[in-house]
Amino acid sequence: MSNEIEIGRGKRGRRAYSFDDIAVVPSRRTRDPEEVSVGWQIDAYHFEVPVMAAPMDSVMSPATAIALGHAGGVGVLDLEGLWTRYESPEPLLAEIAELDVDAATARMQEIYAAPINPELITLRLREIRAAGVTVAGALSPQRTQELSKVVVDAGVDLFVIRGTTVSAEHVSGRAEPLNLKRFIYELDVPVVVGGAATYTAALHLMRTGAAGVLVGFGGGAAHTTRTSLGIHAPMATAVADVAAARRDYLDESGGRYVHVIADGGVGRSGDLVRAIACGADAVMLGAALARAAEAPGRGWHWGPEAHHPKLPRGERVRVGTAGTLSEILFGPGRTADGTLNLIGALRRAMATTGYSDLKEFQRVEVVVSPYQPVNRPV
């Protein structure tokens, strides 16, 4: 049965679902939450919790990347952010937090106009490595060829290529585009690439040799992509579509497993649960971690789209401070709004539905359950 809807006589559209539109269903078995495993592994790197931190200046500094690494996750540093443009970015982070709403975008465009300093890339990544945690850094596709050697030479463990959308077939008449397949083949470290939001786009990215695919397009709390470009991909459908591409690529490649990482729309613990249920191996958290007391954004959250020099597709948003990084991940929770103890909630959901590890939980039954919480900020 087709789920296409007639928009008009000349256009049909497929019905897609956000995380809020679905719910997981209990089964005949339950488990002890303490006996549930939430660990995952990508390439040679094992993590105790299925959490990658989004490479955003409001979320990740070298210090918070180290803290998340010690907590069992992986912090991804934005290698085009303030930490690689300025030796001492703290005063600028404080200024951004105090900006008037009407002046925020223009002033951030000025701040981020400073050039990237390759020596600072090396310094920041080596600082993270010295702490003994997995080193992950992110570049946009536009900067990858220019700066990738600096990043690899600095000792990165996981290389993240992250854009609003990343395709394996970028077409340009002005410059030679990044050849992802050749780039990944020649690199000595695993590459995570995205965003992708469709089966076909994800399958093509998997064929480049990527170790992981980020799923999402314009669905984050700080994005205005749907408003500015008219483009949006509801996350439950996007993750399920990309998970199907992973399954088919597993057969096509003779057993090569590419990890699916939900990147967007995962603002609270219930979203984390539903992302895994739809087929994600892990999630990339932005707003959820921007609420940490240690977060560089001081209760504000923004991404690179917010200060694009020509067409901003994001904004600085107030997310507040919910608790420490440890409380956000492991509790204890003091409210029932899903902002604290994300991992505890995932364990509880898996135990309640009878599943012992993340790959098993990807098979949990889900239902379409249109539910619109009142005044629910992402």
C-alpha angles and dihedrals in degrees: 000000000000119000092201117128125208108240092178136329091282101041138049128183135198116241109243130189136221123211089262089060096062139054135191120243127224117239135205093281134063131187142200107269090222090061094055119103118219096173124120138182133216116190106318095337122098122195129193094217129036094239131121117179115232114249095247127130091230090058111029134048123155088263095052091044088056092046093051090047091054088048091058102262133093125253116209114206119213102237090195094051136095094286091065096039100049133037090216110027097163095094090051092049088052091049093051090052090055099044120124112249094242093051100040101093097046094046093047089052088056093048094049093047089082112107123258113253112216090203089061090052089057093044095051096046093047089051089057092045091051088060091062099243132120110282117224128170134175134217130178117246089251093060100035099093092044098050108021095098091054090050095048093044089053089062106257115177099195121029114205122197104192130174137149084266129356124193133187090226108050111169122207133163093191104054141009106268124227109276098217097189094052092041094052092044091055094045122093096210132067115265128215112197138183172008103247126156107179137064094243097047091048094048090054091050090050089053090059090068098257115163092213140013123216112220120210145076124200095333101116126110092250097045125103093178093124090053098042102035103018090235125127137149117202104230105226091057093041094052093046091049093050091046087056089052089052090053093049093044089051088060094040094051096043097249108335109145118207116196120236115216120189108224112184138025093042099118101137141026095268090055090053090052093049093045091058091043090056091054109276119143091203142348134239109223126205115152093028091061094036085070091066118112089232095052114121092228094071093223094325127102132202141149136207090275089068094067103033105150096228110019117018111203099178142042143212107264131190111240098161127213117290102174144300122317089255092052092049091053103032108011149178090219119217098182134043096228099099097249097113133053097018093168092047089053091050091050091048093049092048092047093047091053094043103248125137104197141017098260090053091048090057086073095056117129115256132190133202102250113170103212124163113191114210116252094353111168115197 
